[in-house]
Amino acid sequence: MISAFANTWKVPELRDRILFTLAMIIIVRLGVHITLPGVDAGVIEKWMDHASKQDGGNAFGAMLTIFAGGGLQHAGIFALGIMPYISASIMVQLMTAVVPKLARLAREDNGRQKITQYTRYITIAIAVVQGYFAARALANPEMLFYMKGIDDEKTFGTLVPSPDMIWYATTVITVVAGTLLLMWIGDQMTERGIGNGTSIIISVNIISALPGALVQTWKFFVTGDNADTFKSIMLVIMIAMLILVIAGTIAITQAQRRIAVQYAKRVVGRKQFGGQTQYLPLKVNYAGVMPIIFATAILSLPTMMITWFAKGAPWAVKLQTQLNPGGTWYYVLGAIFIFFFSYFWVATMFQPSQISEDLKRNGGYIPGVRPGKPTADFLDFTMTRLTFAGAIFLTLIFILPATVSHLVKLPPGSMIIQFFGGTSLLILVGVVLDVMRQVETHLLQRHYDGFLRKGKIKGRYDRLAQTGNAASSTALVYLWAVIGLIVVVAAAAWVAK
């Protein structure tokens, strides 16, 4: 494996793709920390210094970090992150599976381009709506449920000194443009970089919270006021448990049921085709991370609505406590939603009838199963059983952080627990597997050893591949020169301050 990492720099195209991806990642992280115009960055800095000294954190703030990377907390130009594009993509995928006209369009030659265009239009509409609510929340800091305490003007100051209509329009346009820029960067990373750009952006946002989580872990288990020998032993146990959870997540993510497919022999001219056995892979976790994203998105809506319309009411406070991450009903309803959306996603995306017709058209059949409807019924029955196992796995991953937090007695909303399960862990595992698979493909094509001597890495996004050429070396030199200049200016400004 070490030699595989060393060999990546011996392949010019692969090296250029990796350097381009790293440059785009730096740009994404720089945009998170550029404060929106009209927002007092000093107030945010004071609040963050105060929040860093408090035990624990905001549970919703930790969840928003997954998709915004801290952009909301910093009131940056990437405040909305990539979430509007993800929401639009999910909506279009579901509509494609449900609406026959879109399903036919997706099977046409240029249909995918039309669907991509529709997705971008929907992204703009979602970003405008979310941008308005984000601007409204910044102008009224008491609505910032993910930045509790920043509305104390005596301690921190006024977050937005002049929230007029011009500021509202400027803020909405800026955050929408930031989301579109992130969407473009993601597309460029997919075509000219390595891995799936959108997934890498989400992973970088998750990893950005890792240093803070490590500091919290060290303070809580080793140097804190309540630290003792027992907590130090618990830290070692948690590290071992984390390794086991990651290994189990990788195993389930790659697990699949291979259905044997036999193709009939046919003679075309002097050549004989078919006659060999191939395999149809059915993933155990076919839905991936989507059920957890759906469940957390739905559970976050009541909390946000309560914050905006009924903040302070006794019943609202009680309900909000139960529906916040850490509340009992949050995990009960979340488990139910995950089960439902696991089957819903498979029902909309997995089409056994279409697969059966494709096999029949190409002369393929499953041994022991008649072609046509019996094949579709067999695939549907098999996928239903696999989905049950995948739903159990997703539910366990969802409740695992809360279980660890309860056993170790971590502060509510601590960033430590988000790396022990849930959306963060699934996304990170999938993205790392996908990047390693693509790197391994490049190495094997040029007769280098891959990461594994036996078998191959099966990423979650097997359907994705680079469709564009790698960035030129000259463009990479200019790009890294600009990034270096920005870093030098930022460092000089920090030293001067």
LUMKOLZA-763038 format. One line per 4 residues: for each residue x, y, z of C-alpha. Coordinates in Angstrom, 3 decimals, m for minus. Example, Ala and Ser with C-alpha at 12.3 -4.5 7.8 and 13.67 -1.06 7.14 Angstrom:
! LUMKOLZA-763038
12.300/m4.500/7.800 ~ 13.670/m1.060/7.140 $
***
This chain:
! LUMKOLZA-763038
0.000/0.000/0.000 ~ 2.875/2.387/0.795 ~ 4.406/1.702/m2.612 ~ 1.036/2.491/m4.221 $
1.039/5.956/m2.618 ~ 4.595/6.492/m3.846 ~ 3.695/5.363/m7.361 ~ 0.889/7.930/m7.648 $
3.530/10.652/m8.205 ~ 5.163/8.611/m10.993 ~ 2.053/8.853/m13.201 ~ 1.925/12.419/m14.639 $
m1.830/12.470/m15.313 ~ m2.672/11.077/m11.879 ~ m0.288/13.512/m10.194 ~ m1.909/16.468/m12.008 $
m5.375/15.279/m11.002 ~ m4.367/14.988/m7.337 ~ m2.729/18.445/m7.324 ~ m5.807/19.972/m8.982 $
m8.095/18.353/m6.404 ~ m5.956/19.633/m3.515 ~ m6.003/23.168/m4.988 ~ m9.801/23.115/m5.246 $
m10.062/21.886/m1.646 ~ m7.974/24.852/m0.457 ~ m10.224/27.264/m2.367 ~ m13.315/25.701/m0.794 $
m11.906/26.103/2.720 ~ m10.813/29.695/2.037 ~ m14.333/30.616/0.932 ~ m15.802/29.326/4.187 $
m13.818/31.907/6.178 ~ m14.597/34.953/3.971 ~ m17.309/36.783/5.902 ~ m20.389/38.084/4.110 $
m20.463/41.850/3.405 ~ m22.242/43.840/6.103 ~ m21.600/41.225/8.830 ~ m19.278/42.150/11.706 $
m16.577/39.483/11.686 ~ m15.344/40.684/15.102 ~ m18.633/39.617/16.723 ~ m18.290/36.107/15.245 $
m14.665/35.906/16.407 ~ m15.609/36.878/19.976 ~ m18.485/34.402/20.004 ~ m16.291/31.556/18.726 $
m13.632/32.282/21.361 ~ m16.375/32.141/23.991 ~ m17.946/28.974/22.510 ~ m14.596/27.174/22.346 $
m14.205/27.557/26.104 ~ m17.595/26.000/26.823 ~ m18.048/22.271/27.415 ~ m19.759/20.454/24.598 $
m21.308/22.302/21.701 ~ m24.422/22.779/19.683 ~ m25.818/19.523/18.328 ~ m27.347/21.154/15.271 $
m24.150/23.120/14.706 ~ m22.232/19.842/14.532 ~ m24.768/18.459/12.054 ~ m24.671/21.589/9.846 $
m20.876/21.314/9.683 ~ m21.309/18.195/7.538 ~ m22.732/20.116/4.578 ~ m21.675/23.732/5.214 $
m18.237/23.069/6.712 ~ m18.658/25.835/9.284 ~ m19.793/28.350/6.652 ~ m23.010/29.113/8.550 $
m21.192/29.607/11.845 ~ m18.632/31.903/10.151 ~ m21.338/33.679/8.081 ~ m19.119/33.068/5.062 $
m19.856/33.330/1.355 ~ m20.176/29.510/1.343 ~ m22.718/29.681/4.170 ~ m25.194/27.358/2.454 $
m22.486/24.925/1.409 ~ m23.316/22.293/m1.184 ~ m26.609/21.271/0.469 ~ m28.964/23.068/m2.012 $
m27.371/21.134/m4.876 ~ m27.642/17.849/m2.963 ~ m31.300/18.547/m2.143 ~ m32.026/19.361/m5.792 $
m30.219/16.208/m6.959 ~ m32.234/14.040/m4.581 ~ m35.499/15.667/m5.716 ~ m34.679/15.135/m9.393 $
m33.631/11.515/m8.806 ~ m36.886/10.759/m7.023 ~ m38.900/12.555/m9.722 ~ m37.034/10.619/m12.423 $
m38.056/7.351/m10.768 ~ m41.687/8.441/m10.285 ~ m42.494/10.613/m13.348 ~ m42.567/8.505/m16.563 $
m41.636/11.468/m18.796 ~ m38.443/12.131/m16.858 ~ m37.668/8.404/m16.777 ~ m37.858/8.290/m20.588 $
m35.752/11.452/m20.806 ~ m33.063/9.873/m18.621 ~ m32.713/6.964/m21.060 ~ m32.234/9.218/m24.099 $
m28.808/10.146/m25.452 ~ m28.877/13.810/m24.421 ~ m31.439/13.317/m21.679 ~ m28.909/13.371/m18.839 $
m27.782/16.849/m19.883 ~ m31.374/18.093/m19.694 ~ m31.845/16.521/m16.260 ~ m28.580/18.108/m15.071 $
m29.865/21.456/m16.317 ~ m33.142/21.008/m14.410 ~ m31.156/20.110/m11.294 ~ m29.195/23.352/m11.490 $
m32.347/25.429/m11.911 ~ m33.869/23.775/m8.842 ~ m30.581/24.382/m6.976 ~ m30.870/28.119/m7.638 $
m34.476/28.175/m6.390 ~ m33.601/26.281/m3.190 ~ m30.520/28.448/m2.594 ~ m32.563/31.656/m2.941 $
m35.100/30.487/m0.346 ~ m32.444/29.216/2.072 ~ m30.348/32.341/1.491 ~ m33.261/34.584/2.470 $
m33.846/32.675/5.713 ~ m30.103/32.725/6.441 ~ m30.012/36.504/5.927 ~ m33.095/36.918/8.099 $
m31.468/34.860/10.842 ~ m28.264/36.950/10.689 ~ m30.293/40.152/10.984 ~ m32.129/38.664/13.997 $
m29.407/36.763/15.944 ~ m31.927/35.341/18.423 ~ m33.063/33.049/15.564 ~ m29.574/31.538/15.154 $
m30.226/28.216/16.896 ~ m26.810/26.962/15.736 ~ m25.023/29.980/17.298 ~ m26.577/30.160/20.735 $
m25.655/33.242/22.744 ~ m24.473/35.428/19.879 ~ m27.548/37.652/20.306 ~ m26.002/39.045/23.532 $
m25.052/42.476/22.171 ~ m23.527/43.616/25.461 ~ m20.972/40.811/25.364 ~ m20.256/40.389/21.653 $
m21.759/43.402/19.866 ~ m24.173/43.757/16.945 ~ m23.783/41.050/14.310 ~ m25.341/43.055/11.438 $
m25.133/46.830/12.113 ~ m27.328/47.903/9.145 ~ m29.795/45.197/8.020 ~ m31.553/47.181/5.260 $
m33.048/45.926/1.987 ~ m29.788/46.470/0.091 ~ m27.977/44.275/2.609 ~ m30.646/41.564/2.302 $
m30.360/41.553/m1.496 ~ m26.547/41.542/m1.395 ~ m26.462/38.687/1.129 ~ m28.897/36.501/m0.805 $
m27.057/37.071/m4.094 ~ m23.694/36.362/m2.438 ~ m24.692/33.075/m0.781 ~ m26.470/31.878/m3.946 $
m23.357/32.698/m5.979 ~ m21.268/30.843/m3.381 ~ m23.403/27.728/m3.739 ~ m23.187/27.881/m7.542 $
m19.409/28.309/m7.303 ~ m19.203/25.234/m5.079 ~ m21.341/23.325/m7.571 ~ m18.987/24.355/m10.403 $
m15.920/23.438/m8.340 ~ m17.455/20.031/m7.636 ~ m18.023/19.437/m11.359 ~ m14.449/20.479/m12.169 $
m13.066/18.159/m9.485 ~ m15.088/15.269/m10.914 ~ m13.874/15.899/m14.480 ~ m10.300/17.076/m13.948 $
m9.521/15.797/m10.451 ~ m9.826/12.493/m8.671 ~ m13.020/11.138/m7.094 ~ m16.489/12.696/m7.028 $
m16.208/16.454/m6.477 ~ m19.426/16.960/m4.511 ~ m18.652/14.078/m2.169 ~ m15.103/15.326/m1.628 $
m16.404/18.788/m0.698 ~ m18.704/17.217/1.912 ~ m15.854/15.058/3.231 ~ m13.548/18.063/3.556 $
m16.266/19.887/5.505 ~ m16.533/16.914/7.860 ~ m12.768/16.632/8.296 ~ m12.570/20.372/9.063 $
m14.243/19.603/12.402 ~ m11.679/16.900/13.243 ~ m9.035/19.185/14.891 ~ m11.673/20.654/17.218 $
m12.952/17.155/18.021 ~ m9.414/15.988/18.859 ~ m8.873/18.977/21.156 ~ m12.187/18.286/22.899 $
m11.261/14.623/23.270 ~ m7.872/15.413/24.809 ~ m9.358/17.932/27.233 ~ m12.231/15.679/28.272 $
m10.286/12.431/28.740 ~ m6.758/13.556/29.667 ~ m6.277/17.170/30.802 ~ m9.786/18.212/31.904 $
m10.850/18.997/35.446 ~ m12.790/15.730/35.697 ~ m10.149/13.584/33.949 ~ m8.972/10.468/35.767 $
m7.400/7.083/35.096 ~ m10.739/5.501/34.208 ~ m11.374/8.094/31.469 ~ m7.905/7.514/30.036 $
m8.698/3.790/29.799 ~ m12.037/4.665/28.186 ~ m10.182/6.727/25.584 ~ m8.111/3.683/24.581 $
m11.287/1.574/24.394 ~ m13.004/4.215/22.260 ~ m10.069/4.311/19.822 ~ m10.239/0.516/19.468 $
m14.005/0.730/19.040 ~ m13.595/3.424/16.373 ~ m11.289/1.147/14.374 ~ m13.807/m1.707/14.606 $
m16.689/0.554/13.559 ~ m14.747/1.830/10.540 ~ m13.810/m1.733/9.537 ~ m17.428/m2.850/9.877 $
m18.667/0.146/7.883 ~ m16.202/m0.617/5.078 ~ m17.290/m4.274/5.032 ~ m21.006/m3.448/4.855 $
m20.475/m0.665/2.319 ~ m18.712/m3.057/m0.043 ~ m20.881/m6.112/0.747 ~ m22.973/m7.386/m2.142 $
m25.018/m10.383/m3.237 ~ m23.758/m11.636/m6.592 ~ m26.528/m13.064/m8.768 ~ m25.213/m15.421/m11.472 $
m26.410/m14.499/m14.984 ~ m25.936/m16.946/m17.868 ~ m25.935/m15.660/m21.447 ~ m27.063/m17.912/m24.300 $
m24.641/m18.749/m27.090 ~ m25.171/m17.044/m30.424 ~ m23.140/m17.132/m33.635 ~ m22.606/m13.957/m35.668 $
m20.665/m14.710/m38.838 ~ m17.714/m16.847/m37.811 ~ m17.645/m15.594/m34.229 ~ m19.463/m17.032/m31.252 $
m20.798/m14.713/m28.549 ~ m22.238/m15.479/m25.126 ~ m22.131/m18.746/m23.296 ~ m20.239/m17.314/m20.323 $
m21.455/m16.635/m16.796 ~ m21.462/m13.088/m15.422 ~ m22.691/m11.688/m12.139 ~ m25.244/m9.055/m11.226 $
m24.066/m7.362/m7.973 ~ m26.788/m6.282/m5.520 ~ m25.456/m4.121/m2.716 ~ m26.504/m4.810/0.864 $
m26.529/m1.088/1.605 ~ m28.072/m0.083/m1.715 ~ m29.484/3.217/m0.416 ~ m26.116/4.379/0.910 $
m26.331/7.388/3.210 ~ m29.559/8.774/1.713 ~ m32.001/7.401/4.371 ~ m29.994/9.048/7.173 $
m29.877/12.351/5.252 ~ m33.645/12.201/4.680 ~ m34.340/11.357/8.335 ~ m32.123/14.109/9.780 $
m33.501/16.675/7.310 ~ m37.107/15.903/8.261 ~ m36.324/15.904/12.001 ~ m34.570/19.269/11.719 $
m37.617/20.976/10.189 ~ m39.798/21.060/13.366 ~ m36.906/22.468/15.404 ~ m36.254/25.260/12.905 $
m39.962/26.099/12.641 ~ m40.249/26.246/16.435 ~ m37.215/28.536/16.614 ~ m38.709/30.909/14.062 $
m42.359/30.976/15.156 ~ m42.755/29.740/18.759 ~ m39.454/30.356/20.506 ~ m39.740/30.534/24.307 $
m43.132/28.839/24.702 ~ m43.050/26.063/27.371 ~ m44.496/23.421/25.039 ~ m42.101/24.485/22.281 $
m39.068/24.193/24.558 ~ m40.124/20.686/25.648 ~ m40.793/19.570/22.083 ~ m37.547/21.080/20.845 $
m35.597/19.242/23.539 ~ m37.079/15.912/22.479 ~ m36.503/16.507/18.760 ~ m32.952/17.801/19.123 $
m30.043/15.381/18.595 ~ m29.746/13.711/21.992 ~ m33.474/13.648/22.682 ~ m35.333/10.352/23.029 $
m37.892/10.964/20.311 ~ m35.182/12.174/17.936 ~ m33.691/8.681/17.817 ~ m37.020/6.840/17.939 $
m38.455/8.780/15.010 ~ m35.083/8.745/13.262 ~ m34.924/4.940/13.366 ~ m38.469/4.694/11.960 $
m37.709/7.182/9.180 ~ m34.474/5.379/8.266 ~ m36.322/2.059/7.875 ~ m39.009/3.700/5.764 $
m36.653/5.650/3.525 ~ m34.364/2.635/3.033 ~ m37.214/0.718/1.409 ~ m38.567/3.847/m0.290 $
m35.214/4.611/m1.924 ~ m34.785/1.021/m3.123 ~ m38.374/0.950/m4.429 ~ m37.828/4.123/m6.455 $
m34.271/3.519/m7.675 ~ m34.088/m0.278/m8.103 ~ m36.260/m1.397/m11.016 ~ m36.360/m5.249/m11.175 $
m38.772/m5.199/m14.128 ~ m36.399/m3.057/m16.183 ~ m33.433/m5.277/m15.276 ~ m35.424/m8.383/m16.197 $
m36.344/m6.916/m19.594 ~ m32.730/m5.889/m20.268 ~ m31.507/m9.396/m19.446 ~ m34.152/m10.972/m21.672 $
m33.348/m8.604/m24.525 ~ m29.627/m9.441/m24.337 ~ m30.183/m13.211/m24.077 ~ m29.332/m13.448/m20.394 $
m31.127/m15.401/m17.697 ~ m30.663/m16.378/m14.063 ~ m30.106/m20.157/m13.750 ~ m33.165/m21.821/m12.222 $
m35.416/m18.777/m12.791 ~ m37.609/m18.269/m15.831 ~ m37.097/m15.035/m17.822 ~ m39.619/m12.219/m17.597 $
m41.839/m11.683/m14.566 ~ m40.382/m14.590/m12.495 ~ m36.930/m12.993/m12.828 ~ m38.316/m9.617/m11.716 $
m40.044/m11.258/m8.731 ~ m36.835/m13.087/m7.780 ~ m34.771/m9.871/m7.926 ~ m37.419/m7.972/m5.957 $
m37.561/m10.662/m3.244 ~ m33.756/m10.825/m3.007 ~ m33.405/m7.038/m2.833 ~ m36.103/m6.819/m0.138 $
m34.144/m9.150/2.139 ~ m30.895/m7.303/1.459 ~ m32.602/m3.967/2.183 ~ m33.725/m5.246/5.579 $
m30.095/m5.989/6.505 ~ m29.001/m2.606/5.121 ~ m31.723/m0.794/7.078 ~ m30.644/m2.508/10.316 $
m27.062/m1.437/9.619 ~ m28.055/2.202/8.950 ~ m30.176/2.302/12.117 ~ m27.290/1.005/14.232 $
m24.935/3.560/12.670 ~ m27.505/6.308/13.385 ~ m27.929/5.508/17.094 ~ m24.288/4.551/17.730 $
m23.085/8.127/18.491 ~ m25.849/8.593/21.071 ~ m25.021/5.240/22.671 ~ m21.314/6.120/22.924 $
m22.148/9.564/24.304 ~ m24.441/8.049/26.961 ~ m21.928/5.403/28.045 ~ m18.976/7.791/28.229 $
m21.133/10.708/29.495 ~ m19.889/13.192/26.913 ~ m21.295/16.754/26.934 ~ m24.447/17.203/24.779 $
m23.653/18.137/21.190 ~ m19.986/17.263/21.468 ~ m18.130/17.051/18.152 ~ m16.379/13.900/19.352 $
m19.322/11.569/18.756 ~ m19.997/12.524/15.115 ~ m16.935/10.502/14.035 ~ m18.309/7.321/15.693 $
m21.194/6.840/13.289 ~ m24.017/8.533/11.485 ~ m23.818/10.487/8.257 ~ m20.217/11.616/8.706 $
m18.701/8.145/8.957 ~ m20.680/6.717/6.028 ~ m19.768/9.614/3.735 ~ m16.089/9.519/4.676 $
m15.837/5.753/4.139 ~ m17.606/5.932/0.776 ~ m15.521/8.820/m0.519 ~ m12.202/7.315/0.594 $
m13.087/3.991/m1.062 ~ m14.092/5.782/m4.263 ~ m10.864/7.835/m4.429 ~ m8.717/4.767/m3.716 $
m10.573/2.810/m6.404 ~ m9.933/5.470/m9.033 ~ m6.286/5.826/m8.033 ~ m5.900/2.051/m8.189 $
m7.460/2.019/m11.669 ~ m4.908/4.565/m12.915 ~ m2.040/2.574/m11.387 ~ m3.152/m0.773/m12.816 $
m3.598/0.733/m16.285 ~ 0.054/1.766/m16.201 ~ 1.251/m1.605/m14.854 ~ 1.836/m0.481/m11.254 $
0.691/m2.421/m8.210 ~ m2.547/m1.191/m6.673 ~ m3.442/m0.856/m3.000 ~ m4.413/m4.530/m2.709 $
m2.475/m7.464/m4.143 ~ m5.585/m9.686/m4.090 ~ m8.969/m8.484/m5.259 ~ m9.849/m4.884/m5.925 $
m11.411/m1.969/m4.100 ~ m15.108/m1.544/m4.772 ~ m16.086/2.092/m4.220 ~ m19.629/3.204/m3.531 $
m19.726/5.350/m6.675 ~ m18.699/2.733/m9.223 ~ m20.723/4.497/m11.925 ~ m18.540/7.627/m11.742 $
m15.400/8.231/m13.745 ~ m13.503/11.242/m15.027 ~ m14.990/12.502/m18.282 ~ m12.525/15.360/m18.927 $
m8.812/15.678/m19.386 ~ m6.558/16.441/m16.454 ~ m5.622/20.087/m15.888 ~ m2.491/21.183/m17.729 $
0.767/21.597/m15.832 ~ 0.894/25.323/m16.713 ~ m2.587/25.906/m15.294 ~ m1.635/24.028/m12.132 $
1.482/26.203/m11.685 ~ m0.573/29.404/m11.974 ~ m3.290/28.019/m9.690 ~ m0.853/27.040/m6.940 $
0.996/30.375/m7.329 ~ m2.252/32.271/m6.659 ~ m3.033/30.031/m3.675 ~ 0.475/30.572/m2.306 $
0.083/34.347/m2.674 ~ m3.238/34.254/m0.805 ~ m1.712/32.174/1.992 ~ 1.240/34.585/2.325 $
m1.073/37.627/2.477 ~ m3.314/35.915/5.040 ~ m0.330/34.948/7.191 ~ 1.046/38.513/7.038 $
m2.358/39.926/8.021 ~ m2.594/37.468/10.928 ~ 0.895/38.381/12.168 ~ 0.145/42.109/11.867 $
m3.064/41.650/13.837 $
***
